[in-house]
Amino acid sequence: MFRRRAKIRAMVSGRSARMLSAVAFAVFLFQLTAPAQAPQPETKAPAVDSSHTGVPVLVELFTSEGCSSCPPADVVLQKLDQYQPIPGAQLIVLSEHVTYWDHDGWKDPNSAQVFTDRQSSYETALGVKELYTPQFIIDGTQVGQIGKLRELEQELNKAKDESKLPVRIGEVTLDSSNPAVLRAHIETDANLDKHNADVYVALVLDHVESQVLRGENGGKHLVHVAVVQQLTKVGKLSKGKSFAQDVQLKLKPGDDPKNLRLVAFVQESGPGKLLGAAVRKPVL
């Protein structure tokens, strides 16, 4: 049973903010250090634009509503998604809720074993000594922490400077005969990397709110963005080959298509380095 925890300090000091060299990231920090400590609902729409020309950077946050250190990281993910503070980058964020906090007084309604397993795979691949929340994984190769925002900024900029494989998501639509089914076409350019890779699609909720009744966050109203509902490996991308495939995903009961986005990404097996990613909203 996973019981290892790391308590990452939530406070972002003025000194830390002054250390950030990028103006855009400083603006992000200003927004982050607003007086309210708990996540608040955002009024601005998420930054999901299939025409975005920035270099895609995949930011995965492993989190849990049962972990008292996680709400500040959830806020960071919201700000990265909303303000896109790295010039020249398109930050594609995923909130993946793990299960190993579910026995500590509160079962996270967004948690799933697939995300715990994915984080465990990163633990092995990246040589991380233990699982903990909150944990950021950037492009499958870098570990980020909210207590080290200067390093997080550097890692995001480093990922932006890596060349990426073009990934394209065709029009995302609801099946006319079955509105509970989402359809899209995924394709990539030829894989010039030295390794074979896996192609994933993630069905993601733009915005989720939860009133936590028990556990370490008991009494708190939490807000999440980009909460992964389904993460599916849809194919392989071999060296020197391209990928093209139609995909369909069945929505969960109650899922509002207006609150969905589809993320497609290509990643070396392991999981390893991200090769490319894209995000698109359904056409309604």
Protein Blocks (a to p, Z undefined) as FASTA:
>chain_A
ZZbdcdddfbdcfklmmmpmblklmmmmmmmmgmblbdcddfbdcdddfkbcbdcddddd
dddfkbmklmmmmmmmmmmmmnopaghiacdddddddfklmmnopacfkbcfklmmmmmm
mmmmnopabdcdddddeehlaccdfklmmlmmmmmmmmmmpccdddddddddddfklmkb
ccddddddddfbfbdcddddddddfbacdddfedjkgoiacddehiafbdcdfbdcdehi
acdddddddddehiafklgccddddddehiacdfbdcdddddZZ
